[in-house]
């Protein structure tokens, strides 16, 4: 990994230190503080990408980086002698394993007693005491403490579709620029419209546009079918799928009626009914695959049309208007599930009514 110590962050113009969390633009190689890159939302040299531009440090920063490398090389020997007692120590150590003196501090003169280091008996150093009656409160970390745990893992921002996580971890060909057009709509407008999981949809939309294909697997659409479309506010597609599913389940209702001895199913022959049931079951599986493979293509077409309609109305706050028109609808999904359960229950009671009347 390159040493950027002494170089300046293009966003905050502060020089990098050895302990800074640094990310690098994969296009031009410009280094940033991770927080600065996330705040900026991408590389400040975005307009120069694709023109052969390559970030290079200024000469002063290069000299500082070389000095830092030379200083680190100076302590890379396998063994490091203690300046006090002369005992050999690992080159990466900070204190002497024999006497406890700093390995990189000012050397002690021969015969001089080194000061005590650490906590223990006989050195006059007492570790901090925490507990009842001690008067000291240990450092508090966690929610509501007001303090940040220095050892806690830092999670990248997955929610920002143009943030540092997507810029550094998405494949280069799938990175999406906010001004890039997908289906004739800018990606920043898509992000406002999509809401949750915008990064997932944008990368899939870009891949579909680049390859010209309409197929892209969606497990949510495969398993949940119409309810996925209601969740994503595709009402027409959801209703059409519900109607198709209802037609494909007619043979099941007829079979229940025949088993229950329902008078309306008395004239239905058993063998053709079994064949019809097998055919509809096969068609239902095919429908599941189709809705799982083409759901993203349908969503891209529907979303692009909705975004254009919203932008043509010239709202005062386009981002808020797009978020309202798009996003997800939890009530829509829940209501559709509850309605289907009620309808299935009512049809089942009707089909099994002759059996139920004998049990009453």
Sine and cosine of phi, psi and omega as CSV:
sin_phi,cos_phi,sin_psi,cos_psi,sin_omega,cos_omega
0.00,0.00,0.66,-0.75,-0.03,-1.00
-0.93,0.37,0.45,-0.89,0.02,-1.00
-0.99,-0.16,0.93,-0.38,-0.02,-1.00
-0.98,-0.21,0.23,0.97,0.00,-1.00
-0.86,0.52,0.80,-0.60,-0.01,-1.00
0.99,-0.12,-0.41,0.91,0.06,-1.00
-0.95,0.30,0.43,-0.90,-0.05,-1.00
-0.99,-0.17,0.64,-0.77,0.09,-1.00
-0.93,0.36,0.78,-0.63,-0.03,-1.00
-0.89,0.46,-0.30,0.95,-0.04,-1.00
-1.00,-0.01,-0.84,0.55,-0.07,-1.00
-0.99,-0.11,-0.14,0.99,0.01,-1.00
0.87,0.49,0.37,0.93,0.06,-1.00
-0.99,-0.12,0.66,-0.75,-0.01,-1.00
-0.92,0.39,0.56,-0.83,0.04,-1.00
-0.97,0.26,0.56,-0.83,0.12,-0.99
-0.91,-0.40,0.13,-0.99,-0.05,-1.00
-0.92,0.40,-0.37,0.93,-0.07,-1.00
-0.99,-0.15,0.01,1.00,-0.04,-1.00
-0.95,0.32,0.54,-0.84,0.09,-1.00
-1.00,0.03,0.96,-0.29,-0.17,-0.99
-0.93,-0.38,0.69,-0.72,0.17,-0.99
-0.88,-0.48,0.42,-0.91,-0.10,-1.00
-0.82,-0.57,0.72,-0.69,0.06,-1.00
-0.90,0.43,0.83,-0.56,-0.03,-1.00
-0.94,0.33,-0.23,0.97,-0.04,-1.00
-1.00,0.05,-0.75,0.66,-0.10,-0.99
-0.89,-0.45,-0.16,0.99,0.04,-1.00
1.00,0.09,0.17,0.99,0.00,-1.00
-0.95,0.31,0.75,-0.66,0.00,-1.00
-1.00,0.02,0.51,-0.86,0.02,-1.00
-0.62,-0.78,0.44,-0.90,0.31,-0.95
-0.91,0.42,0.65,-0.76,-0.05,-1.00
-0.83,0.55,-0.68,0.73,-0.01,-1.00
-0.90,0.44,-0.61,0.79,0.00,-1.00
-0.92,0.38,-0.65,0.76,-0.01,-1.00
-0.90,0.43,-0.67,0.74,0.02,-1.00
-0.92,0.40,-0.65,0.76,0.01,-1.00
-0.91,0.41,-0.64,0.77,0.00,-1.00
-0.94,0.33,-0.51,0.86,-0.01,-1.00
0.99,0.12,0.29,0.96,0.02,-1.00
0.50,-0.87,-0.18,-0.98,-0.05,-1.00
-0.99,0.15,0.67,-0.74,0.01,-1.00
-0.95,0.31,-0.28,0.96,0.01,-1.00
-0.99,-0.16,0.42,0.91,-0.07,-1.00
-0.82,0.57,-0.61,0.79,-0.05,-1.00
-0.93,0.37,-0.32,0.95,-0.03,-1.00
-1.00,-0.09,-0.12,0.99,-0.02,-1.00
-0.91,0.41,0.61,-0.79,0.00,-1.00
1.00,0.06,-0.03,1.00,0.01,-1.00
-0.96,-0.28,0.14,0.99,-0.04,-1.00
1.00,0.03,0.09,1.00,-0.01,-1.00
-0.93,0.38,0.67,-0.75,0.04,-1.00
-0.68,-0.73,0.82,-0.58,-0.02,-1.00
-0.93,0.37,0.70,-0.72,0.06,-1.00
-0.70,-0.71,0.65,-0.76,0.00,-1.00
-0.95,0.32,0.44,-0.90,0.06,-1.00
-0.96,0.29,0.32,-0.95,-0.09,-1.00
-0.85,0.53,-0.62,0.78,-0.01,-1.00
-0.90,0.44,-0.66,0.75,0.02,-1.00
-0.92,0.39,-0.59,0.80,0.02,-1.00
-0.89,0.45,-0.66,0.75,0.03,-1.00
-0.90,0.44,-0.62,0.78,0.02,-1.00
-0.92,0.40,-0.63,0.78,0.02,-1.00
-0.92,0.40,-0.64,0.76,0.03,-1.00
-0.90,0.43,-0.62,0.78,0.04,-1.00
-0.90,0.44,-0.62,0.79,0.03,-1.00
-0.91,0.41,-0.64,0.77,0.03,-1.00
-0.92,0.39,-0.63,0.77,0.03,-1.00
-0.91,0.42,-0.60,0.80,0.00,-1.00
-0.92,0.38,-0.62,0.79,0.02,-1.00
-0.95,0.31,-0.53,0.85,0.03,-1.00
-0.93,0.38,-0.49,0.87,-0.05,-1.00
-0.89,0.46,-0.42,0.91,-0.04,-1.00
-0.93,-0.36,0.43,0.90,-0.05,-1.00
-0.99,-0.16,0.17,0.99,0.03,-1.00
-0.91,0.41,0.50,-0.87,0.00,-1.00
-0.86,0.51,-0.58,0.81,-0.02,-1.00
-0.80,-0.60,0.55,-0.83,0.02,-1.00
-0.76,-0.65,0.85,-0.53,-0.04,-1.00
-0.98,0.21,0.66,-0.75,0.05,-1.00
-0.93,0.36,0.74,-0.67,-0.01,-1.00
-0.95,0.32,-0.17,0.99,-0.04,-1.00
-0.98,-0.21,-0.84,0.54,-0.07,-1.00
-0.97,-0.23,-0.18,0.98,0.03,-1.00
0.99,0.16,0.04,1.00,-0.03,-1.00
-0.94,0.35,0.62,-0.79,0.04,-1.00
-0.95,0.30,0.59,-0.80,0.01,-1.00
-0.65,-0.76,0.39,-0.92,0.10,-1.00
-0.85,0.52,0.58,-0.81,-0.06,-1.00
-0.90,0.44,-0.40,0.92,-0.02,-1.00
-1.00,0.02,-0.05,1.00,-0.04,-1.00
-0.95,0.30,0.40,-0.92,0.04,-1.00
-0.97,-0.25,-0.52,0.85,-0.02,-1.00
-0.78,-0.62,0.49,-0.87,-0.01,-1.00
-0.91,0.40,0.74,-0.67,0.02,-1.00
-0.96,0.28,-0.25,0.97,-0.02,-1.00
-1.00,-0.07,-0.76,0.65,-0.07,-1.00
-0.90,-0.43,-0.19,0.98,0.03,-1.00
1.00,0.07,0.07,1.00,-0.02,-1.00
-0.96,0.27,0.47,-0.88,0.07,-1.00
-0.89,0.46,0.72,-0.69,-0.03,-1.00
-0.98,0.21,-0.36,0.93,-0.03,-1.00
-0.87,-0.49,0.31,0.95,0.06,-1.00
-1.00,0.02,-0.13,-0.99,0.03,-1.00
-0.93,0.36,0.77,-0.64,-0.02,-1.00
-0.91,0.41,0.55,-0.84,0.02,-1.00
-1.00,0.04,0.55,-0.83,0.06,-1.00
-0.95,0.31,0.54,-0.84,0.01,-1.00
-0.82,0.57,0.69,-0.72,0.01,-1.00
1.00,0.04,-0.20,0.98,0.01,-1.00
-0.99,0.12,0.73,-0.68,0.01,-1.00
-0.98,0.19,0.83,-0.56,0.00,-1.00
-0.94,0.35,0.48,-0.88,0.05,-1.00
-0.92,0.38,0.42,-0.91,0.01,-1.00
-0.93,0.36,0.59,-0.81,0.03,-1.00
-0.82,-0.58,0.60,-0.80,0.06,-1.00
0.99,0.16,-0.17,-0.99,0.00,-1.00
-0.91,-0.42,0.65,-0.76,0.01,-1.00
0.23,-0.97,-0.03,-1.00,-0.02,-1.00
-0.97,0.23,0.67,-0.75,0.14,-0.99
0.99,0.10,-0.07,1.00,-0.02,-1.00
-0.97,-0.26,0.00,1.00,0.07,-1.00
0.97,0.23,0.06,1.00,-0.02,-1.00
-0.98,-0.20,0.76,-0.64,-0.01,-1.00
-0.90,-0.43,0.80,-0.59,0.01,-1.00
-0.93,0.38,0.41,-0.91,0.03,-1.00
-0.88,0.48,0.65,-0.76,-0.03,-1.00
-0.96,-0.26,0.80,-0.60,0.05,-1.00
-0.89,-0.46,0.56,-0.83,0.03,-1.00
0.70,-0.71,-0.03,-1.00,-0.01,-1.00
-0.87,0.49,0.76,-0.65,0.06,-1.00
0.99,0.11,-0.09,1.00,-0.05,-1.00
-0.99,0.14,-0.42,0.91,-0.03,-1.00
0.99,0.17,-0.01,1.00,0.00,-1.00
-0.89,-0.45,0.62,-0.78,0.01,-1.00
-0.94,-0.35,0.81,-0.58,0.00,-1.00
-0.92,0.39,0.40,-0.92,0.04,-1.00
-0.85,0.52,0.68,-0.73,-0.02,-1.00
-0.94,-0.35,0.77,-0.63,0.06,-1.00
-0.82,-0.58,0.46,-0.89,0.06,-1.00
0.83,-0.56,0.01,-1.00,-0.01,-1.00
-0.86,0.50,0.76,-0.65,0.05,-1.00
0.99,0.13,-0.05,1.00,-0.05,-1.00
-1.00,0.10,-0.37,0.93,-0.06,-1.00
0.99,0.14,-0.07,1.00,0.01,-1.00
-0.91,-0.42,0.42,-0.91,-0.01,-1.00
-0.94,-0.35,0.83,-0.56,-0.02,-1.00
-0.91,0.42,0.88,-0.47,-0.03,-1.00
-0.92,0.38,-0.30,0.95,-0.03,-1.00
-0.98,-0.21,0.04,1.00,-0.02,-1.00
-0.96,0.28,0.59,-0.81,0.02,-1.00
-0.94,0.35,0.65,-0.76,0.02,-1.00
-1.00,-0.09,0.91,-0.41,-0.02,-1.00
-0.99,0.10,0.71,-0.70,0.08,-1.00
-0.93,0.37,0.34,-0.94,0.00,-1.00
-0.99,0.12,0.98,-0.21,-0.02,-1.00
-0.99,0.15,-0.32,0.95,-0.15,-0.99
-0.98,0.22,-0.48,0.88,-0.05,-1.00
-0.99,0.17,0.92,-0.39,-0.07,-1.00
-0.93,0.37,-0.24,0.97,0.02,-1.00
-0.89,-0.46,0.27,0.96,-0.10,-1.00
-0.99,0.15,-0.17,-0.99,-0.10,-1.00
-0.92,0.39,-0.56,0.83,-0.02,-1.00
-0.89,0.46,-0.75,0.66,-0.02,-1.00
-0.92,0.40,-0.57,0.82,-0.03,-1.00
-0.94,0.35,-0.51,0.86,-0.09,-1.00
-0.98,-0.18,-0.40,0.92,-0.12,-0.99
-0.90,-0.43,-0.26,0.97,0.08,-1.00
-0.98,0.18,0.57,-0.82,0.07,-1.00
-0.83,0.56,0.59,-0.81,-0.12,-0.99
-0.81,0.59,-0.64,0.77,-0.03,-1.00
-0.95,0.31,-0.25,0.97,-0.06,-1.00
-0.97,-0.26,-0.02,1.00,0.05,-1.00
-0.91,0.42,0.68,-0.73,-0.09,-1.00
-0.92,-0.40,0.79,-0.61,0.06,-1.00
-1.00,0.05,0.61,-0.79,-0.03,-1.00
-0.83,0.55,-0.50,0.86,-0.02,-1.00
-1.00,-0.05,-0.01,1.00,0.01,-1.00
-0.94,0.33,0.59,-0.80,-0.04,-1.00
-0.99,-0.15,0.76,-0.65,0.08,-1.00
-0.83,-0.56,0.88,-0.48,-0.07,-1.00
0.85,0.52,0.56,0.83,0.01,-1.00
0.98,0.21,0.17,0.99,-0.02,-1.00
-0.83,-0.55,0.69,-0.72,-0.01,-1.00
-0.91,0.40,0.55,-0.83,-0.09,-1.00
-0.89,0.45,-0.55,0.84,0.01,-1.00
-0.91,0.40,-0.55,0.84,0.08,-1.00
-0.94,0.33,-0.62,0.79,0.08,-1.00
-0.86,0.51,-0.70,0.71,-0.05,-1.00
-0.87,0.49,-0.65,0.76,0.04,-1.00
-0.91,0.40,-0.61,0.79,-0.04,-1.00
-0.96,0.28,-0.66,0.75,-0.10,-1.00
-0.94,0.33,-0.64,0.77,-0.01,-1.00
0.95,0.33,-0.88,-0.47,-0.06,-1.00
-0.89,0.45,0.64,-0.76,0.04,-1.00
0.86,0.51,0.57,0.82,-0.01,-1.00
-0.88,0.47,-0.62,0.78,-0.02,-1.00
-0.88,0.48,-0.64,0.76,0.01,-1.00
-0.89,0.46,-0.73,0.68,-0.05,-1.00
-0.94,0.34,-0.63,0.78,-0.03,-1.00
-0.90,0.44,-0.69,0.73,0.00,-1.00
-0.91,0.40,-0.61,0.79,0.05,-1.00
-0.93,0.37,-0.65,0.76,0.03,-1.00
-0.89,0.45,-0.65,0.76,-0.01,-1.00
-0.92,0.40,-0.67,0.74,0.02,-1.00
-0.89,0.46,-0.65,0.76,0.02,-1.00
-0.91,0.41,-0.63,0.78,0.01,-1.00
-0.94,0.35,-0.62,0.78,-0.03,-1.00
-0.93,0.37,-0.59,0.81,-0.05,-1.00
-1.00,-0.08,-0.27,0.96,-0.02,-1.00
0.97,0.24,0.19,0.98,-0.03,-1.00
-1.00,-0.04,0.38,-0.92,0.03,-1.00
-0.96,-0.27,-0.15,0.99,-0.09,-1.00
-1.00,-0.09,0.78,-0.62,0.09,-1.00
-0.38,-0.93,0.85,-0.52,-0.15,-0.99
-0.92,0.39,0.69,-0.72,0.11,-0.99
-0.74,-0.67,0.96,-0.28,-0.04,-1.00
-0.92,0.40,-0.53,0.85,0.02,-1.00
-0.89,0.46,-0.70,0.72,0.02,-1.00
-0.93,0.36,-0.56,0.83,-0.01,-1.00
-0.90,0.44,-0.72,0.69,-0.09,-1.00
-1.00,0.10,-0.55,0.83,-0.12,-0.99
-0.96,-0.27,-0.19,0.98,0.14,-0.99
0.80,0.60,-0.84,-0.55,-0.07,-1.00
-0.84,0.54,-0.54,0.84,-0.06,-1.00
-0.92,0.38,-0.52,0.85,0.11,-0.99
-0.88,0.47,-0.68,0.73,-0.02,-1.00
-0.92,0.39,-0.63,0.78,0.08,-1.00
-0.91,0.42,-0.62,0.79,0.01,-1.00
-0.89,0.46,-0.58,0.82,0.00,-1.00
-1.00,-0.10,0.29,0.96,0.10,-0.99
0.89,0.45,0.51,0.86,0.13,-0.99
-0.99,-0.16,0.98,0.22,-0.17,-0.99
-0.92,0.40,-0.70,0.71,-0.04,-1.00
-0.89,0.46,-0.74,0.67,0.00,-1.00
-0.88,0.47,-0.63,0.77,0.02,-1.00
-0.90,0.44,-0.68,0.74,0.01,-1.00
-0.92,0.40,-0.64,0.77,0.02,-1.00
-0.89,0.46,-0.70,0.72,0.01,-1.00
-0.90,0.43,-0.64,0.77,0.05,-1.00
-0.88,0.48,-0.66,0.75,0.00,-1.00
-0.90,0.43,-0.67,0.74,0.02,-1.00
-0.90,0.43,-0.68,0.73,0.04,-1.00
-0.88,0.48,-0.62,0.78,0.01,-1.00
-0.90,0.44,-0.66,0.75,0.01,-1.00
-0.91,0.42,-0.65,0.76,-0.03,-1.00
-0.93,0.36,-0.29,0.96,0.00,-1.00
-0.99,-0.16,0.06,1.00,0.06,-1.00
-0.86,0.51,-0.69,0.72,0.02,-1.00
-0.86,0.51,-0.54,0.84,0.03,-1.00
-0.91,0.42,-0.67,0.74,0.02,-1.00
-0.90,0.43,-0.67,0.75,0.01,-1.00
-0.90,0.43,-0.60,0.80,0.02,-1.00
-0.92,0.39,-0.64,0.77,0.07,-1.00
-0.88,0.47,-0.68,0.73,0.00,-1.00
-0.90,0.44,-0.63,0.78,0.01,-1.00
-0.92,0.40,-0.69,0.72,0.02,-1.00
-0.90,0.44,-0.57,0.82,-0.03,-1.00
-0.99,0.13,-0.09,1.00,-0.02,-1.00
0.96,0.28,0.52,0.85,-0.01,-1.00
-0.93,0.38,0.72,-0.69,-0.04,-1.00
-0.88,0.48,-0.47,0.88,-0.02,-1.00
-0.96,0.28,-0.26,0.97,-0.01,-1.00
-0.94,-0.35,0.18,0.98,-0.07,-1.00
-0.92,0.39,-0.53,0.85,-0.07,-1.00
-1.00,0.01,0.02,1.00,-0.04,-1.00
-1.00,0.09,0.86,-0.51,0.01,-1.00
-0.94,0.35,0.55,-0.83,-0.12,-0.99
-0.95,0.32,-0.69,0.72,-0.09,-1.00
-0.90,0.44,-0.77,0.64,0.05,-1.00
-0.87,0.49,-0.55,0.83,0.01,-1.00
-0.91,0.42,-0.64,0.76,0.02,-1.00
-0.91,0.42,-0.62,0.78,0.04,-1.00
-0.91,0.42,-0.70,0.71,0.01,-1.00
-0.89,0.46,-0.61,0.79,0.02,-1.00
-0.90,0.43,-0.66,0.75,0.02,-1.00
-0.91,0.42,-0.67,0.74,0.00,-1.00
-0.89,0.45,-0.71,0.71,-0.02,-1.00
-0.92,0.38,-0.57,0.82,0.05,-1.00
-0.90,0.43,-0.65,0.76,0.05,-1.00
-0.91,0.41,-0.68,0.73,0.03,-1.00
-0.89,0.45,-0.55,0.83,0.03,-1.00
-0.91,0.41,-0.63,0.77,0.04,-1.00
-0.92,0.40,-0.67,0.75,0.05,-1.00
-0.88,0.48,-0.66,0.76,0.03,-1.00
-0.88,0.47,-0.64,0.77,0.04,-1.00
-0.86,0.50,-0.70,0.72,0.03,-1.00
-0.91,0.42,-0.67,0.75,-0.01,-1.00
-0.90,0.44,-0.70,0.71,-0.01,-1.00
-0.93,0.36,-0.51,0.86,0.05,-1.00
-0.96,0.29,-0.54,0.84,-0.06,-1.00
-1.00,0.03,-0.44,0.90,-0.07,-1.00
-0.93,-0.36,0.06,1.00,-0.05,-1.00
-0.89,0.46,-0.69,0.72,-0.02,-1.00
-0.92,0.39,-0.58,0.81,0.05,-1.00
-0.91,0.42,-0.69,0.73,0.05,-1.00
-0.90,0.44,-0.64,0.76,0.00,-1.00
-0.91,0.41,-0.63,0.77,0.01,-1.00
-0.90,0.44,-0.69,0.73,0.01,-1.00
-0.91,0.42,-0.73,0.69,-0.02,-1.00
-0.90,0.43,-0.69,0.72,-0.02,-1.00
-0.90,0.44,-0.68,0.74,0.00,-1.00
-0.88,0.47,-0.66,0.75,0.02,-1.00
-0.91,0.42,-0.66,0.75,0.02,-1.00
-0.92,0.40,-0.65,0.76,-0.01,-1.00
-0.90,0.44,-0.70,0.72,0.02,-1.00
-0.88,0.47,-0.66,0.75,0.00,-1.00
-0.89,0.45,-0.65,0.76,0.02,-1.00
-0.92,0.40,-0.70,0.71,-0.03,-1.00
-0.93,0.37,-0.53,0.85,0.04,-1.00
-0.91,0.41,-0.42,0.91,0.04,-1.00
-0.98,0.21,-0.12,0.99,0.04,-1.00
0.79,0.62,0.89,0.47,0.02,-1.00
-0.94,0.34,0.39,-0.92,0.02,-1.00
-0.90,0.43,-0.61,0.79,0.03,-1.00
-0.83,-0.55,1.00,-0.03,-0.07,-1.00
-0.86,0.51,-0.64,0.77,-0.03,-1.00
-0.88,0.47,-0.69,0.72,0.00,-1.00
-0.92,0.39,-0.63,0.78,0.01,-1.00
-0.91,0.41,-0.64,0.77,0.03,-1.00
-0.93,0.37,-0.64,0.77,0.03,-1.00
-0.89,0.45,-0.59,0.80,0.01,-1.00
-0.94,0.33,-0.63,0.77,-0.02,-1.00
-0.96,0.28,-0.50,0.87,-0.04,-1.00
-0.95,-0.31,-0.66,-0.75,-0.03,-1.00
0.95,0.31,-0.54,-0.84,-0.04,-1.00
-0.81,-0.59,0.31,-0.95,0.03,-1.00
-0.77,-0.64,1.00,-0.07,0.06,-1.00
-0.90,0.43,-0.69,0.72,0.05,-1.00
-0.85,0.52,-0.63,0.78,0.01,-1.00
-0.87,0.48,-0.68,0.74,0.01,-1.00
-0.92,0.39,-0.68,0.73,-0.04,-1.00
-0.92,0.40,-0.71,0.71,-0.01,-1.00
-0.88,0.47,-0.66,0.75,0.00,-1.00
-0.91,0.41,-0.62,0.79,0.03,-1.00
-0.91,0.41,-0.73,0.69,-0.01,-1.00
-0.89,0.46,-0.67,0.74,0.00,-1.00
-0.89,0.46,-0.65,0.76,0.02,-1.00
-0.91,0.42,-0.64,0.77,0.02,-1.00
-0.89,0.46,-0.68,0.73,0.00,-1.00
-0.90,0.44,-0.70,0.71,-0.02,-1.00
-0.91,0.42,-0.69,0.72,0.01,-1.00
-0.89,0.47,-0.65,0.76,0.02,-1.00
-0.90,0.44,-0.69,0.73,-0.02,-1.00
-0.91,0.42,-0.68,0.73,0.00,-1.00
-0.92,0.40,-0.61,0.79,0.02,-1.00
-0.91,0.42,-0.66,0.75,0.03,-1.00
-0.90,0.44,-0.62,0.78,0.02,-1.00
-0.91,0.40,-0.69,0.72,-0.05,-1.00
-0.93,0.38,-0.58,0.81,-0.07,-1.00
-0.99,-0.15,0.25,0.97,-0.09,-1.00
-0.85,0.52,-0.66,0.75,0.01,-1.00
-0.87,0.49,-0.59,0.80,0.03,-1.00
-0.95,0.31,-0.64,0.77,-0.03,-1.00
-0.92,0.40,-0.58,0.82,-0.01,-1.00
-0.92,0.40,-0.50,0.87,0.04,-1.00
-0.97,0.25,-0.34,0.94,-0.02,-1.00
-1.00,0.01,-0.27,0.96,-0.03,-1.00
-0.98,0.18,0.00,0.00,0.00,0.00
